[in-house]
Amino acid sequence: MLEAIATAIEAEDYRGAAQLLKSLLKGDGCAVADRRNPWVQFYVGRVQEGLGKTTEAEKLYRQLLPQVTNPKLMAQVRQGIARISALKVDAKEGAIATALAAPGGQTLGALILEPLGNLDKKAAAQAFGAVMNIDAYTARLQLPSRGWRFYRTGKMGELQYYIHQLHQAEIPCFALPLTKLSELNVFTVQYVAAGGTAPTVRCLNSEGQKGTLSFQWSEISQRVEGRIPLFESVVTVDAKHRIVRKTQLQDYVAFCDLHLPGRNCILRLSEHHYQFLNGITLTPALAPGERDTVSQGWQYLMAFLEENLPSAFVWSDFASFADTVLDFRETLSRIPAQLDLDRRQSSLWDPAFHLYSGLAYWRQAHGSPQSQLPPSF
């Protein structure tokens, strides 16, 4: 019977071989030894492979390989695994080539991994590792439990392929063409000139020109909050009494972006630029001679926003996102920061925040911020 099965497989008569295997395994005279015969299991895998059930065949081959001692059978099992691996590579390369040829496929983009939520992290790591061709342990370290992970950059066509594969594995993620960031108009708010249901802000555009902008609170879809570090260069003396110049943390500057998708713009507030002595009164009455600190003024401003934007979604995981993106120096160097912190030396923290806010803007524009499986765009 085994010779007949082997002959049918060699002739690529996989359905005929399947019938023979069915007769062998379900016949009244079938012994347990026949079912456990590694050659029988191998032929089952070959039939599955021949019928296009490559996932099942590969799984069987990999389960069988550690049990095989026969050199001839071991070689054939390895060949089966190699054939299926080659098919996967060909299918992947073909899909990526098609995606790259599509409009926008050559545009530089970023792939962002989102928190797994209640998903089984072990199973997700195995699926992620299979898609990205990395081991499960490394994959587990890459998958975020909270906040976004800036995973990689690449051409959008290639990233779209990975997004599709990861979504099939129910791993939350999305991709964004970095050119989308330049489509946003960013206005630096100097102060809120008028409150009420239709507030007016005094602001600067990207060219530094002054102007005013009036809007409805309902136009603001979400807020993005973050703290940007300021650094200073100091001179110290080391243990060997040598003068050493080093950079150290000086302070943090709080930022808050308001997204107005209907106007394709971002209102950017910061405690560095906001003129707390101008515009509407945010603070309670003070005794003569008393003045609020900038930090207190910022807290009053945030309370004012929370009061008028009770249902707006708030993105506040910038710190964890920054930890994953600051190593992408070349990518960040291409992104205009639009924070205007008057630094003596440029910092990657500035474009990192603008990137985070821009990702949140386009992420929300293509699906709910709380959606587990957003579409790629």
URZIUR-V349359 format. One record per backbone hydrogen bond with DSSP energy under -0.5 kcal/mol. NH is the residue of the N-H (numbers start at 1). CO is the residue of the C=O. If there is no record, write none. Layout:
NH | CO
NH | CO
//
This chain:
5 | 1
6 | 2
7 | 3
8 | 4
9 | 5
10 | 6
11 | 7
12 | 9
13 | 8
14 | 12
17 | 13
18 | 14
19 | 15
20 | 16
21 | 17
22 | 18
23 | 19
24 | 20
25 | 21
26 | 22
27 | 23
30 | 27
34 | 31
35 | 31
36 | 32
37 | 33
37 | 34
41 | 37
42 | 38
43 | 39
44 | 40
45 | 41
46 | 42
47 | 43
48 | 44
49 | 45
50 | 46
51 | 47
52 | 49
53 | 48
54 | 52
57 | 53
58 | 54
59 | 55
60 | 56
61 | 57
62 | 58
63 | 59
64 | 60
65 | 61
66 | 62
67 | 64
68 | 64
68 | 65
74 | 70
75 | 71
76 | 72
77 | 73
78 | 74
79 | 75
80 | 76
81 | 77
82 | 78
83 | 79
84 | 80
85 | 81
86 | 82
87 | 83
88 | 84
89 | 85
90 | 86
91 | 87
92 | 88
93 | 89
94 | 90
95 | 91
96 | 92
97 | 93
98 | 94
99 | 95
100 | 96
101 | 97
102 | 98
102 | 99
105 | 102
107 | 104
109 | 154
110 | 176
111 | 152
112 | 110
112 | 174
113 | 149
114 | 172
116 | 144
119 | 116
121 | 119
124 | 120
125 | 121
126 | 122
127 | 123
128 | 124
129 | 125
130 | 126
131 | 127
132 | 128
133 | 129
134 | 129
139 | 135
140 | 136
141 | 137
142 | 138
143 | 139
149 | 113
151 | 111
151 | 149
152 | 111
154 | 109
156 | 107
157 | 105
158 | 155
159 | 155
160 | 156
161 | 157
162 | 158
163 | 159
164 | 160
165 | 161
166 | 162
167 | 163
168 | 164
169 | 165
170 | 167
171 | 166
172 | 170
174 | 112
176 | 110
178 | 108
179 | 108
180 | 177
181 | 178
182 | 179
183 | 180
184 | 181
185 | 264
186 | 184
187 | 185
187 | 266
188 | 204
189 | 187
189 | 268
190 | 202
191 | 202
193 | 191
193 | 200
194 | 200
200 | 194
201 | 213
202 | 191
203 | 201
203 | 211
204 | 188
205 | 209
208 | 205
211 | 203
213 | 201
215 | 199
217 | 197
219 | 216
220 | 217
221 | 219
221 | 259
222 | 259
223 | 313
224 | 257
225 | 315
226 | 255
228 | 253
230 | 251
232 | 248
234 | 232
234 | 246
236 | 234
236 | 244
238 | 242
241 | 238
244 | 236
246 | 234
246 | 244
248 | 232
250 | 230
251 | 230
253 | 228
255 | 226
256 | 269
257 | 224
258 | 267
259 | 222
259 | 257
260 | 258
260 | 265
261 | 259
263 | 260
264 | 260
264 | 261
265 | 260
266 | 185
267 | 258
268 | 187
268 | 266
269 | 256
269 | 267
271 | 254
274 | 270
275 | 190
276 | 274
278 | 275
280 | 192
282 | 280
290 | 287
297 | 293
298 | 294
299 | 295
300 | 296
301 | 297
302 | 298
303 | 299
304 | 300
305 | 301
306 | 302
307 | 303
308 | 304
309 | 305
312 | 309
313 | 221
315 | 223
316 | 314
318 | 225
321 | 317
322 | 318
323 | 319
324 | 320
324 | 321
325 | 321
325 | 322
326 | 322
328 | 325
329 | 327
332 | 328
333 | 329
334 | 330
334 | 331
335 | 332
336 | 334
350 | 347
351 | 347
352 | 348
353 | 349
354 | 350
355 | 351
356 | 352
357 | 353
358 | 354
359 | 355
360 | 356
361 | 357
362 | 358
363 | 359
364 | 360
365 | 361
366 | 362
366 | 363
367 | 364
371 | 368
375 | 366
377 | 175
//
